[in-house]
Amino acid sequence: MERESKQHPRDPVERGASFIYDPEVTVAEPPEHVTAVPEWDVSGGYAAFLKIEKLYAKLLAHGLALFSICLAVLMFAQVVLRYGLNSPFVGIEEMALLFGAWIYFPAMAYVSRQGEHIHGGILTLVVSSPKIVQTVRLIMTLLSIVACAVFGYFAIKYAFFEIEKGRLSSYLRWPKGIWSFSLVIGFAGTLLALLMQAANQFIDIRMMQSKGAEQC
Amino acid sequence: MLIFAIAIALIVVLLLLEMPIAFAFGIGALVFGIGTGSNISFLIPYAYQTTTSFALLALPLFVLAGTIMAEGGISNRLLDFVNAFVGRIKGGLGAVTIVTCALFGAISGSSSAAIAAIGQIMIPRMVKEGYPVGHATALVACSSVLALMIPPSIPMIVFAVTGGLSVGAAFLSTVIPGIMLALLYIILNFVFLRNNDEIQVEPKLPMAEVRVKIFRSGKEAFWALLMPLIILGTIYGGIATPTEAAAIALVYAAVVGFFIYRGLTPASFWKGTIQAAITTGSIITVLFFLFMMSRSMVLQQVPGQIADLLLNLSENKILLLLLINLVLLLMGMIVDDISGSVLAAVVLLPVVTELGVHPIHFAAIVGTNLGLGNVSPPCAPMLYMAAGVSKITLDRYIGITLKFLCLGHLPMVLLVTFLPELSLFLPKMLMGIQ
């Protein structure tokens, strides 16, 4: 894996300053976050799998954009119907919630794939070794997988319960399973992304080890 | 209560170790559920139904509207407009940054978007004009928090939905504190820079030229400035609910971006929509897991026990409010503003209600405190994000940031806490809140 080194003086940002020498960056550069999609070249079966996964991610992203636009159009139509024509159609609100659910949970899967979850922490402030940082991150990913697997199991069970019961929505009389199936897509996708991330973090640690051995 | 304390301690450790906030709360809910022997399968339907509530639909729509407006190219127009007023005063560029962050917040509702849009332009510009880079970084980070206080504020939507309050009233509660904080930052900016001879100031222009400049930039920024008025006007004019107002704002943003500013193309619109979905997804994931955690806490009557514990500590309302502020500040330092809003609504709202604090007043206390937490180390996401733009190390901006926080934000927190009228005046006047 080739990454651009940041171990060099950076461009001046202050007037009159030549270069800023940043001891923090020079001594210990925190490793990049490894996500579900590896930044290094892969080959064989993993490369083929990543190609398929890329297609799925593209579908997910475009689906999210489409559902977001549908939600906006529906809500605006509701405004026009309610306040312009004085004839609100309550079914629109149900449909809006359908699009809402199909944005929220598939977006959760996409966010996991892109490594865009909100997080804070002081790990890189207190730990200087990139290998330890990456190992801790791997442990955090594994714990995330546990949380996601347990609640994902119950979420998927709940979604299928709604589907099997054949419950209908109040106004449109559509099967409620259409709404709750978004949970299945969301949790399954999130789990897949986290598993891929854990695998990539593991590979990254191994690469750090071999790189360290080579330098020795 | 012991298991709750263990779960919270575990969550804090996981958060400090950079675990995504959503999953840290997931692990916490799991540990708490197993520890108390509760059936965790009940948590999913509750979290699902709360997340897919109609009121919360305002969230993806406001996020999308803000993203589309930003893609359409409002940042420079807003900056030029504010700069036309104060650009020729020493420290004026700092004031421009603060006011533009507040205005940007009124459009996007997101502090990270404010840093990305305003910080990228203003930090290099301030540095070029002689501002110390640490000062510029701290100013952008502290001002970005104004986006959380000026409506539409995403944390306020979440707080109101979780606490069963009016979203419109919660929005209004932080308006006056937000404006006052912006003014306070402007004053501090001038004070801190008064003896700095490095700062270059634009040459003074004749009044007629200034007027022309203000008119021209105002004409350019007019459509962007109209958006907050549309949002607030439709909500408080009784024309639309916040969710519907968000849809109106979105359509408006698209029309302005495509046909007036012409900064939006079908490709950038599509890209912005995907980006907005990512932002929504990251917030919703946190909310989903937090709702589960909060439900399990409610089922075990934890909020009631915390209320009893705090109320038994002292009967002095001032002391208890200070304690609650401290808890909120610590909460804001560790978790993000969204999580903080949910936790505050679930855990602390019953306590302050017992104390006789109006829930809408508490919304303002929460909004102001969590904003402070967002720029307070160790976990200060907005501060680090601004530093990411200026590419400097912590030691160069931490001192000036703490000065801004201690002399600006902290006094504001206390004012909001002990002067309820600051946050209740507008909700009472415009919404008839009693």
Boltz contact constraints between the chains, C-beta under 6 A:
constraints:
  - contact:
      token1: [A, 13]
      token2: [B, 127]
      max_distance: 6.0
  - contact:
      token1: [A, 13]
      token2: [B, 133]
      max_distance: 6.0
  - contact:
      token1: [A, 14]
      token2: [B, 133]
      max_distance: 6.0
  - contact:
      token1: [A, 22]
      token2: [B, 393]
      max_distance: 6.0
  - contact:
      token1: [A, 24]
      token2: [B, 393]
      max_distance: 6.0
  - contact:
      token1: [A, 61]
      token2: [B, 274]
      max_distance: 6.0
  - contact:
      token1: [A, 64]
      token2: [B, 277]
      max_distance: 6.0
  - contact:
      token1: [A, 65]
      token2: [B, 270]
      max_distance: 6.0
  - contact:
      token1: [A, 65]
      token2: [B, 273]
      max_distance: 6.0
  - contact:
      token1: [A, 65]
      token2: [B, 274]
      max_distance: 6.0
  - contact:
      token1: [A, 68]
      token2: [B, 64]
      max_distance: 6.0
  - contact:
      token1: [A, 68]
      token2: [B, 273]
      max_distance: 6.0
  - contact:
      token1: [A, 68]
      token2: [B, 277]
      max_distance: 6.0
  - contact:
      token1: [A, 72]
      token2: [B, 247]
      max_distance: 6.0
  - contact:
      token1: [A, 72]
      token2: [B, 250]
      max_distance: 6.0
  - contact:
      token1: [A, 75]
      token2: [B, 247]
      max_distance: 6.0
  - contact:
      token1: [A, 76]
      token2: [B, 247]
      max_distance: 6.0
  - contact:
      token1: [A, 76]
      token2: [B, 251]
      max_distance: 6.0
  - contact:
      token1: [A, 79]
      token2: [B, 244]
      max_distance: 6.0
  - contact:
      token1: [A, 79]
      token2: [B, 247]
      max_distance: 6.0
  - contact:
      token1: [A, 79]
      token2: [B, 248]
      max_distance: 6.0
  - contact:
      token1: [A, 93]
      token2: [B, 54]
      max_distance: 6.0
  - contact:
      token1: [A, 96]
      token2: [B, 57]
      max_distance: 6.0
  - contact:
      token1: [A, 97]
      token2: [B, 52]
      max_distance: 6.0
  - contact:
      token1: [A, 100]
      token2: [B, 52]
      max_distance: 6.0
  - contact:
      token1: [A, 100]
      token2: [B, 57]
      max_distance: 6.0
  - contact:
      token1: [A, 101]
      token2: [B, 52]
      max_distance: 6.0
  - contact:
      token1: [A, 103]
      token2: [B, 60]
      max_distance: 6.0
  - contact:
      token1: [A, 103]
      token2: [B, 277]
      max_distance: 6.0
  - contact:
      token1: [A, 104]
      token2: [B, 284]
      max_distance: 6.0
  - contact:
      token1: [A, 107]
      token2: [B, 277]
      max_distance: 6.0
  - contact:
      token1: [A, 107]
      token2: [B, 280]
      max_distance: 6.0
  - contact:
      token1: [A, 107]
      token2: [B, 281]
      max_distance: 6.0
  - contact:
      token1: [A, 108]
      token2: [B, 281]
      max_distance: 6.0
  - contact:
      token1: [A, 108]
      token2: [B, 285]
      max_distance: 6.0
  - contact:
      token1: [A, 110]
      token2: [B, 281]
      max_distance: 6.0
  - contact:
      token1: [A, 111]
      token2: [B, 278]
      max_distance: 6.0
  - contact:
      token1: [A, 111]
      token2: [B, 281]
      max_distance: 6.0
  - contact:
      token1: [A, 111]
      token2: [B, 282]
      max_distance: 6.0
  - contact:
      token1: [A, 116]
      token2: [B, 278]
      max_distance: 6.0
  - contact:
      token1: [A, 116]
      token2: [B, 282]
      max_distance: 6.0
  - contact:
      token1: [A, 117]
      token2: [B, 20]
      max_distance: 6.0
  - contact:
      token1: [A, 117]
      token2: [B, 282]
      max_distance: 6.0
  - contact:
      token1: [A, 118]
      token2: [B, 21]
      max_distance: 6.0
  - contact:
      token1: [A, 118]
      token2: [B, 282]
      max_distance: 6.0
  - contact:
      token1: [A, 118]
      token2: [B, 286]
      max_distance: 6.0
  - contact:
      token1: [A, 118]
      token2: [B, 336]
      max_distance: 6.0
  - contact:
      token1: [A, 119]
      token2: [B, 18]
      max_distance: 6.0
  - contact:
      token1: [A, 119]
      token2: [B, 20]
      max_distance: 6.0
  - contact:
      token1: [A, 119]
      token2: [B, 21]
      max_distance: 6.0
  - contact:
      token1: [A, 120]
      token2: [B, 15]
      max_distance: 6.0
  - contact:
      token1: [A, 120]
      token2: [B, 379]
      max_distance: 6.0
  - contact:
      token1: [A, 120]
      token2: [B, 381]
      max_distance: 6.0
  - contact:
      token1: [A, 121]
      token2: [B, 16]
      max_distance: 6.0
  - contact:
      token1: [A, 121]
      token2: [B, 17]
      max_distance: 6.0
  - contact:
      token1: [A, 121]
      token2: [B, 18]
      max_distance: 6.0
  - contact:
      token1: [A, 122]
      token2: [B, 16]
      max_distance: 6.0
  - contact:
      token1: [A, 122]
      token2: [B, 378]
      max_distance: 6.0
  - contact:
      token1: [A, 123]
      token2: [B, 17]
      max_distance: 6.0
  - contact:
      token1: [A, 123]
      token2: [B, 18]
      max_distance: 6.0
  - contact:
      token1: [A, 136]
      token2: [B, 17]
      max_distance: 6.0
  - contact:
      token1: [A, 140]
      token2: [B, 17]
      max_distance: 6.0
  - contact:
      token1: [A, 140]
      token2: [B, 19]
      max_distance: 6.0
  - contact:
      token1: [A, 143]
      token2: [B, 27]
      max_distance: 6.0
  - contact:
      token1: [A, 144]
      token2: [B, 23]
      max_distance: 6.0
  - contact:
      token1: [A, 147]
      token2: [B, 23]
      max_distance: 6.0
  - contact:
      token1: [A, 147]
      token2: [B, 26]
      max_distance: 6.0
  - contact:
      token1: [A, 147]
      token2: [B, 27]
      max_distance: 6.0
  - contact:
      token1: [A, 150]
      token2: [B, 30]
      max_distance: 6.0
  - contact:
      token1: [A, 151]
      token2: [B, 26]
      max_distance: 6.0
  - contact:
      token1: [A, 154]
      token2: [B, 41]
      max_distance: 6.0
  - contact:
      token1: [A, 154]
      token2: [B, 44]
      max_distance: 6.0
  - contact:
      token1: [A, 155]
      token2: [B, 44]
      max_distance: 6.0
  - contact:
      token1: [A, 158]
      token2: [B, 44]
      max_distance: 6.0
  - contact:
      token1: [A, 158]
      token2: [B, 45]
      max_distance: 6.0
